[in-house]
Amino acid sequence: MAAMTRPRRTVGWIAVLAVLLVMPSTVVAERATANSAAGPLAQPAAATATGIVPGSVNRTSINLAAEYDVAVRLNFATRAFRVDSLMTITNTSGVDIDRLELNTIAARLGAMTITAASVGGRAVAPTRSDQTIHLPLGGILKAGDRVQARLVYRATLRGDLAGSDWMFTRTNGVLEAYRWLPWISKAIAFNRPNNGDPFVTPVSPRVRVTVIADRVIRWATTGEQLTPIGTAQTFEARNVRDFSIVGAPDFRTQTTTVGAVTVRVWYRPGFPAAATLQAAKTALSREGALLGAYPYRTYDVAQTGGGFGMESPGLTWIPSGVASGNIPYLVAHETGHQWFYGIVGNNQATEPYADEAAADFVARYVLGLRRASRCTTAELDLSIYSYSSTCYYEDIYIQGGNFLDDTRKQMGSTAFWAGIRDYLATNRFKIAGTKTLLDTLDAHTPLDLVPRYHPRFPRLY
């Protein structure tokens, strides 16, 4: 996340009829036929009890491979938001588990009510704590085994931008939902004294989402659209660690390319679309040259109703009302997150340095916007819960980025960028962290960087 200066056709009647037939409460999720993007939507195979054996181990893990087939039914007018998710989970953790911890901010912001839950076709009773759903498996999922779990909930989108409401709202003509899909995670507190991101999620190899709305809405999403524009639309993403959506009935698009990547800006009348598109093109091309290839075929930048700039895989949020002079930086920062948090994940709550400092450093480096911090020198290995709202940005983003830039100068640019690319390649689509990043840089120079690290990262060195 970057802080702001505060300042076609409709779906054919056959496809719609198919959706309406499967959508009532018995539906698990819809998916498009594999060989036709415009084909009718169908239900995935029923869940089975594969992998669940009697017993308990009082253990869960974030190291699971989960695919998501999801139906979202929403009403743009009333803000009603209903989700039916089928998760296909393979236990790749190496240990037996007996429950899942699922993250969704709908539990905090959407007045969520869970209406159904099952594992292997058998009903289970999940509990909710803060932004985490604790889903019992009804037995043990042994290492290497697989099971399907279904979770259904209803919620209501916020109608304002106060606090964190901008992450899950329909306001100023735009619907925006972040971290709405219950996702494999670990229990992390949502409340924090700043705008830090309280999330940690592993990559999913495949997510397929069908959105059924009360009207035709043009959606900017993580992933690519598989069906024509209409009241029901299906999207699919691969190798992503969350799936966000932004939509408006009157969204327009402007498009360009960066190599083989299609870059799109989604906007409403009055938004500086051309400047945003140019900023996205500049950021993606310059950052990709330093960091390595962007991993998806499309990169979307969407206007939101307000709030802050925000990242998700393949999709960046830019709020309405942002000052035009701030657009290049804001877009470049969120684009940097496609590598730092997107390609290489981290615990964004406990180690914000690994994604925010790195993304901000890259953005300011490619734009020549380095500046001094407005707060006194701080330690850089604290969690988001430990920084004040006044100095979080100045400490982690500015001081953190300056520390990386000083490290680059000491190592030399060639060795430094080789180290950064090594970090990204070695940990591609995994979860790493601050120490892994700094150790990788240290390994790419004959200099001993640890004496430099210790005063700023005393808990790590």
C-alpha positions as CSV (number, residue, x, y, z in Angstrom):
1,M,0.0,0.0,0.0
2,A,1.2,3.5,-0.7
3,A,0.1,6.5,1.4
4,M,-1.5,9.4,-0.5
5,T,-0.4,12.9,0.1
6,R,-3.5,13.5,2.2
7,P,-4.7,15.7,0.3
8,R,-19.4,-5.9,-25.8
9,R,-22.0,-7.7,-25.3
10,T,-24.1,-9.0,-22.5
11,V,-23.9,-12.7,-21.7
12,G,-26.2,-14.7,-24.0
13,W,-29.5,-15.9,-22.5
14,I,-28.3,-19.5,-22.3
15,A,-25.4,-18.5,-20.1
16,V,-27.6,-16.4,-17.9
17,L,-30.1,-19.2,-17.5
18,A,-27.4,-21.6,-16.6
19,V,-26.2,-19.2,-13.8
20,L,-29.7,-18.7,-12.5
21,L,-30.3,-22.5,-12.3
22,V,-27.2,-23.2,-10.3
23,M,-27.0,-20.0,-8.2
24,P,-29.5,-20.6,-5.4
25,S,-28.1,-21.6,-2.0
26,T,-27.2,-25.1,-3.1
27,V,-24.6,-23.8,-5.5
28,V,-21.0,-24.4,-4.8
29,A,-19.4,-22.3,-7.6
30,E,-19.7,-21.8,-11.3
31,R,-16.9,-22.2,-13.8
32,A,-16.7,-21.6,-17.5
33,T,-16.2,-24.4,-20.0
34,A,-12.5,-24.9,-20.7
35,N,-12.7,-24.5,-24.4
36,S,-15.0,-21.6,-24.7
37,A,-14.7,-18.3,-22.9
38,A,-18.3,-17.5,-23.8
39,G,-19.7,-20.9,-23.0
40,P,-22.3,-21.6,-20.3
41,L,-21.3,-21.8,-16.7
42,A,-21.3,-25.1,-14.9
43,Q,-20.9,-26.4,-11.4
44,P,-17.5,-27.9,-10.3
45,A,-17.4,-31.5,-9.2
46,A,-18.9,-32.3,-5.8
47,A,-16.6,-32.3,-2.8
48,T,-15.3,-35.6,-1.6
49,A,-13.9,-36.8,1.8
50,T,-10.5,-37.7,0.3
51,G,-7.8,-37.3,2.9
52,I,-9.8,-36.8,6.1
53,V,-9.3,-39.5,8.8
54,P,-10.6,-39.5,12.3
55,G,-8.7,-37.8,15.1
56,S,-7.1,-34.5,16.0
57,V,-3.7,-32.9,16.1
58,N,-4.5,-29.4,17.2
59,R,-2.5,-28.0,14.3
60,T,-2.9,-26.0,11.2
61,S,-0.4,-24.6,8.6
62,I,-0.1,-21.8,6.0
63,N,1.9,-24.1,3.8
64,L,-1.0,-25.5,1.9
65,A,-1.8,-25.5,-1.8
66,A,-5.4,-24.3,-2.2
67,E,-7.4,-23.7,-5.4
68,Y,-10.6,-21.6,-5.2
69,D,-13.8,-21.9,-7.2
70,V,-16.1,-19.1,-6.1
71,A,-19.4,-17.5,-6.9
72,V,-20.1,-13.9,-5.7
73,R,-23.6,-12.6,-5.9
74,L,-23.9,-8.9,-5.2
75,N,-26.4,-6.0,-5.4
76,F,-24.8,-2.8,-6.4
77,A,-27.7,-0.8,-5.1
78,T,-28.1,-2.4,-1.7
79,R,-24.5,-3.4,-1.1
80,A,-25.5,-7.0,-0.4
81,F,-22.5,-9.3,-1.0
82,R,-22.8,-13.1,-0.9
83,V,-19.9,-15.5,-1.4
84,D,-19.9,-19.3,-2.0
85,S,-16.4,-20.7,-2.1
86,L,-15.2,-24.2,-2.8
87,M,-11.6,-24.8,-1.8
88,T,-9.6,-27.7,-3.1
89,I,-6.8,-28.1,-0.5
90,T,-3.7,-30.2,-0.8
91,N,-1.6,-30.5,2.4
92,T,1.8,-29.6,1.3
93,S,3.0,-28.6,4.7
94,G,4.7,-31.9,5.6
95,V,2.7,-32.3,8.8
96,D,-0.8,-33.4,9.6
97,I,-3.4,-30.7,10.3
98,D,-7.0,-30.7,11.6
99,R,-8.2,-27.1,10.8
100,L,-7.8,-24.2,8.5
101,E,-7.3,-20.5,9.3
102,L,-8.9,-18.4,6.6
103,N,-8.4,-14.6,6.3
104,T,-11.1,-12.2,5.1
105,I,-11.7,-8.6,6.0
106,A,-15.4,-9.2,5.4
107,A,-15.3,-10.6,8.9
108,R,-14.3,-7.2,10.2
109,L,-15.9,-4.8,7.8
110,G,-18.8,-6.6,6.3
111,A,-20.9,-7.7,9.3
112,M,-20.3,-11.3,8.0
113,T,-22.7,-14.2,8.6
114,I,-21.5,-17.6,7.7
115,T,-24.4,-19.5,6.4
116,A,-22.9,-22.9,5.5
117,A,-19.6,-24.8,5.8
118,S,-18.6,-28.3,5.0
119,V,-15.5,-30.4,4.5
120,G,-15.6,-33.4,2.3
121,G,-19.3,-33.0,2.0
122,R,-19.8,-33.1,5.8
123,A,-21.1,-30.1,7.7
124,V,-18.6,-28.5,10.1
125,A,-19.0,-25.6,12.5
126,P,-16.5,-22.8,11.9
127,T,-15.8,-20.0,14.3
128,R,-14.8,-16.4,13.6
129,S,-12.2,-14.3,15.5
130,D,-11.2,-10.9,14.3
131,Q,-10.5,-11.3,10.6
132,T,-9.9,-15.0,10.8
133,I,-12.3,-17.9,10.2
134,H,-11.2,-21.1,12.0
135,L,-12.6,-23.9,10.0
136,P,-12.4,-27.4,11.6
137,L,-11.8,-30.2,9.1
138,G,-13.8,-32.8,11.1
139,G,-10.7,-35.0,11.4
140,I,-7.1,-35.0,10.2
141,L,-5.8,-34.1,6.8
142,K,-2.6,-36.0,6.6
143,A,0.5,-34.6,4.9
144,G,0.2,-35.1,1.1
145,D,-3.6,-35.7,1.1
146,R,-6.3,-33.5,-0.4
147,V,-9.8,-32.5,0.5
148,Q,-12.5,-30.0,-0.6
149,A,-14.0,-27.5,1.8
150,R,-17.0,-25.2,1.2
151,L,-17.7,-22.0,2.9
152,V,-20.7,-19.7,2.3
153,Y,-21.2,-16.3,3.8
154,R,-23.2,-13.1,3.4
155,A,-22.1,-9.6,4.2
156,T,-22.8,-6.0,3.4
157,L,-20.4,-3.6,1.7
158,R,-19.7,-0.4,3.5
159,G,-21.0,2.9,2.2
160,D,-18.1,5.2,3.2
161,L,-14.3,5.5,3.3
162,A,-13.8,5.9,7.0
163,G,-10.9,4.0,8.7
164,S,-10.4,0.8,6.7
165,D,-13.9,0.8,5.2
166,W,-12.4,1.8,1.8
167,M,-11.2,-1.8,1.4
168,F,-14.7,-3.2,1.3
169,T,-17.2,-0.6,0.1
170,R,-19.5,0.7,-2.6
171,T,-19.1,4.5,-2.6
172,N,-18.7,7.3,-5.0
173,G,-20.1,5.1,-7.8
174,V,-17.4,2.4,-7.4
175,L,-17.5,-1.0,-5.7
176,E,-14.2,-2.2,-4.3
177,A,-13.6,-5.4,-2.4
178,Y,-10.1,-6.4,-1.0
179,R,-9.4,-9.7,0.8
180,W,-13.0,-10.6,0.5
181,L,-12.3,-14.3,-0.5
182,P,-11.6,-16.5,2.6
183,W,-8.0,-17.5,2.0
184,I,-5.5,-19.8,3.6
185,S,-3.6,-17.7,6.2
186,K,-2.8,-17.5,9.8
187,A,-4.5,-15.5,12.6
188,I,-3.3,-11.9,12.5
189,A,-4.8,-8.9,14.2
190,F,-6.6,-6.5,12.0
191,N,-6.4,-3.4,14.3
192,R,-3.2,-1.4,14.0
193,P,-2.3,2.2,14.7
194,N,-1.5,3.0,11.0
195,N,-2.4,2.0,7.5
196,G,-0.1,-1.1,7.4
197,D,-1.4,-4.3,5.7
198,P,-2.3,-6.9,8.3
199,F,-2.1,-9.9,5.9
200,V,-0.1,-13.0,5.0
201,T,-1.2,-15.4,2.4
202,P,0.4,-18.1,0.3
203,V,0.1,-18.3,-3.5
204,S,-2.8,-20.2,-5.0
205,P,-2.1,-22.0,-8.3
206,R,-5.6,-21.2,-9.6
207,V,-8.6,-19.1,-8.6
208,R,-11.8,-18.9,-10.6
209,V,-14.4,-16.3,-9.7
210,T,-17.9,-15.8,-11.1
211,V,-19.5,-12.5,-10.2
212,I,-23.3,-12.2,-10.6
213,A,-24.6,-8.7,-10.2
214,D,-27.9,-7.0,-10.2
215,R,-26.8,-5.0,-13.3
216,V,-24.1,-4.9,-15.9
217,I,-20.9,-3.9,-14.2
218,R,-17.4,-3.5,-15.8
219,W,-15.0,-5.3,-13.5
220,A,-11.2,-4.8,-13.0
221,T,-10.0,-7.9,-11.2
222,T,-7.0,-10.0,-10.3
223,G,-6.9,-12.4,-13.2
224,E,-8.3,-12.5,-16.7
225,Q,-11.9,-12.4,-17.9
226,L,-13.2,-15.6,-19.5
227,T,-16.7,-14.6,-20.4
228,P,-18.3,-11.6,-22.2
229,I,-19.4,-8.5,-20.2
230,G,-22.8,-9.0,-18.7
231,T,-24.6,-9.4,-15.4
232,A,-22.6,-12.7,-14.9
233,Q,-18.9,-12.7,-15.6
234,T,-16.1,-15.2,-14.9
235,F,-12.5,-14.5,-14.2
236,E,-9.5,-16.7,-13.6
237,A,-6.1,-16.1,-12.1
238,R,-3.0,-18.3,-11.5
239,N,-0.2,-18.0,-9.0
240,V,-1.8,-15.2,-7.0
241,R,-2.0,-14.6,-3.2
242,D,-5.3,-12.8,-3.2
243,F,-8.1,-11.8,-5.6
244,S,-9.6,-8.3,-5.5
245,I,-12.3,-6.7,-7.5
246,V,-13.2,-3.1,-8.5
247,G,-16.2,-2.3,-10.6
248,A,-18.5,0.4,-11.8
249,P,-21.3,0.4,-14.4
250,D,-19.7,3.3,-16.2
251,F,-16.1,2.2,-16.2
252,R,-14.2,3.0,-19.3
253,T,-10.8,1.7,-20.3
254,Q,-7.6,2.9,-22.0
255,T,-5.0,0.4,-23.1
256,T,-1.4,0.1,-24.0
257,T,1.3,-2.6,-24.0
258,V,4.7,-3.2,-22.4
259,G,6.3,-6.0,-24.3
260,A,3.8,-8.8,-24.3
261,V,1.8,-7.4,-21.3
262,T,-1.5,-5.6,-21.9
263,V,-1.8,-2.6,-19.5
264,R,-5.3,-1.2,-18.9
265,V,-6.6,1.7,-16.9
266,W,-10.2,1.4,-15.6
267,Y,-11.8,4.8,-14.9
268,R,-14.9,6.9,-14.6
269,P,-15.4,10.3,-16.3
270,G,-13.1,13.0,-14.8
271,F,-10.3,10.6,-13.7
272,P,-6.8,11.4,-15.2
273,A,-6.7,8.1,-17.2
274,A,-4.1,9.1,-19.8
275,A,-1.6,10.2,-17.1
276,T,-2.3,7.1,-15.1
277,L,-1.8,4.8,-18.1
278,Q,1.5,6.5,-18.9
279,A,2.6,6.1,-15.3
280,A,1.7,2.4,-15.4
281,K,3.6,1.9,-18.6
282,T,6.7,3.7,-17.3
283,A,6.7,1.9,-14.0
284,L,6.2,-1.6,-15.4
285,S,8.9,-1.2,-18.1
286,R,11.5,0.4,-15.8
287,E,10.9,-1.8,-12.8
288,G,10.7,-5.0,-14.9
289,A,14.1,-4.1,-16.4
290,L,15.6,-4.0,-12.9
291,L,13.7,-6.8,-11.2
292,G,12.9,-9.4,-13.9
293,A,9.8,-10.2,-16.0
294,Y,6.4,-9.2,-14.7
295,P,4.6,-12.6,-14.2
296,Y,1.1,-12.0,-15.7
297,R,-0.3,-11.3,-19.2
298,T,-2.3,-8.3,-18.1
299,Y,-1.7,-5.4,-15.7
300,D,-4.8,-3.4,-14.6
301,V,-4.9,-0.1,-12.8
302,A,-8.4,0.8,-11.5
303,Q,-9.9,4.0,-10.1
304,T,-11.5,3.4,-6.7
305,G,-14.0,5.5,-4.8
306,G,-11.3,6.7,-2.5
307,G,-9.0,5.7,0.3
308,F,-5.4,4.8,-0.5
309,G,-3.4,3.3,-3.3
310,M,-3.5,-0.5,-2.9
311,E,-1.8,-3.5,-4.5
312,S,-3.1,-6.9,-5.5
313,P,-1.6,-9.4,-8.0
314,G,-2.1,-8.0,-11.5
315,L,-4.3,-5.1,-10.2
316,T,-3.5,-1.7,-8.6
317,W,-6.0,0.6,-7.0
318,I,-5.7,4.3,-7.4
319,P,-8.2,6.4,-5.5
320,S,-10.4,9.1,-6.8
321,G,-9.2,12.6,-6.0
322,V,-5.5,11.8,-5.9
323,A,-3.4,14.8,-6.9
324,S,-2.2,14.5,-10.5
325,G,1.4,15.2,-9.4
326,N,1.3,12.2,-7.1
327,I,0.1,9.7,-9.7
328,P,3.5,8.7,-11.1
329,Y,4.8,7.9,-7.6
330,L,1.6,6.2,-6.4
331,V,1.4,4.0,-9.5
332,A,5.1,3.2,-9.4
333,H,4.9,2.2,-5.7
334,E,2.0,-0.2,-6.2
335,T,3.6,-1.6,-9.3
336,G,6.7,-2.4,-7.3
337,H,4.4,-4.6,-5.1
338,Q,3.9,-6.9,-8.1
339,W,7.4,-8.2,-7.2
340,F,7.6,-7.5,-3.5
341,Y,4.6,-9.2,-2.0
342,G,3.2,-10.5,-5.3
343,I,6.1,-12.7,-6.6
344,V,7.8,-13.0,-3.2
345,G,5.4,-12.8,-0.3
346,N,6.0,-11.9,3.3
347,N,4.1,-11.5,6.5
348,Q,3.0,-8.0,5.8
349,A,1.9,-7.5,9.4
350,T,5.1,-8.6,11.2
351,E,7.7,-7.7,8.5
352,P,6.4,-4.7,6.5
353,Y,10.0,-3.9,5.5
354,A,10.2,-6.8,3.1
355,D,7.4,-5.4,0.9
356,E,6.8,-1.8,1.7
357,A,10.5,-0.6,2.0
358,A,11.5,-2.6,-1.1
359,A,8.5,-1.4,-3.2
360,D,9.0,2.2,-2.2
361,F,12.8,2.0,-2.8
362,V,12.2,0.7,-6.4
363,A,9.5,3.3,-7.1
364,R,11.6,6.2,-6.0
365,Y,14.7,4.8,-7.7
366,V,13.1,4.6,-11.1
367,L,11.5,8.0,-10.8
368,G,14.4,9.8,-9.1
369,L,12.3,10.8,-6.1
370,R,14.6,10.0,-3.1
371,R,14.1,12.3,-0.1
372,A,15.0,12.4,3.5
373,S,12.7,11.1,6.3
374,R,10.7,13.5,8.3
375,C,10.9,11.3,11.4
376,T,13.9,10.5,13.6
377,T,16.0,7.4,12.9
378,A,14.0,4.3,13.8
379,E,14.5,0.5,13.9
380,L,13.3,-1.2,10.8
381,D,12.4,-4.7,12.0
382,L,9.2,-3.9,13.9
383,S,5.7,-5.0,13.1
384,I,3.0,-2.7,11.8
385,Y,1.5,-2.7,15.3
386,S,4.6,-0.9,16.7
387,Y,4.8,2.2,14.5
388,S,2.8,5.4,15.0
389,S,0.4,6.7,12.4
390,T,2.6,9.7,12.1
391,C,5.9,7.9,11.5
392,Y,5.0,4.5,10.0
393,Y,5.4,5.8,6.4
394,E,8.5,7.9,7.2
395,D,10.2,5.0,9.0
396,I,9.4,2.0,6.8
397,Y,8.9,3.5,3.4
398,I,11.3,6.5,3.5
399,Q,14.0,5.4,5.9
400,G,13.6,1.8,4.8
401,G,14.0,2.7,1.1
402,N,16.9,5.0,1.9
403,F,18.7,2.2,3.7
404,L,18.4,0.0,0.6
405,D,19.6,2.8,-1.6
406,D,22.6,3.3,0.7
407,T,23.3,-0.4,0.6
408,R,23.2,-0.3,-3.2
409,K,25.8,2.5,-3.2
410,Q,28.0,0.6,-0.9
411,M,27.7,-2.7,-2.9
412,G,27.7,-1.1,-6.3
413,S,24.6,-1.2,-8.5
414,T,25.6,-4.3,-10.5
415,A,26.0,-6.5,-7.4
416,F,23.0,-5.0,-5.7
417,W,20.5,-5.6,-8.5
418,A,21.9,-9.1,-9.0
419,G,21.2,-9.7,-5.4
420,I,17.6,-8.4,-5.7
421,R,17.0,-10.5,-8.7
422,D,18.4,-13.6,-6.9
423,Y,16.1,-12.9,-4.0
424,L,13.1,-12.7,-6.3
425,A,14.0,-15.8,-8.4
426,T,14.9,-18.0,-5.4
427,N,11.7,-17.2,-3.5
428,R,9.4,-16.9,-6.5
429,F,5.8,-17.4,-5.4
430,K,6.9,-18.3,-1.9
431,I,6.9,-16.5,1.4
432,A,10.2,-15.0,2.5
433,G,11.0,-11.9,4.7
434,T,13.3,-9.1,5.7
435,K,16.3,-11.3,6.8
436,T,16.2,-13.4,3.7
437,L,16.3,-10.2,1.6
438,L,19.2,-8.7,3.5
439,D,21.1,-11.9,3.7
440,T,20.8,-12.4,-0.1
441,L,22.3,-8.9,-0.6
442,D,25.1,-9.7,1.8
443,A,25.8,-12.9,-0.2
444,H,26.3,-10.8,-3.3
445,T,29.2,-8.7,-2.1
446,P,32.6,-9.4,-0.5
447,L,31.7,-6.7,2.0
448,D,30.4,-7.7,5.4
449,L,27.0,-5.9,5.6
450,V,26.0,-7.3,8.9
451,P,27.6,-4.4,10.9
452,R,25.4,-2.0,8.8
453,Y,22.3,-4.2,9.5
454,H,22.6,-4.6,13.2
455,P,21.7,-1.0,14.4
456,R,18.6,-0.8,12.2
457,F,17.5,-4.5,12.5
458,P,18.5,-5.5,16.1
459,R,16.0,-8.2,16.3
460,L,17.3,-9.9,13.2
461,Y,21.1,-9.3,13.6
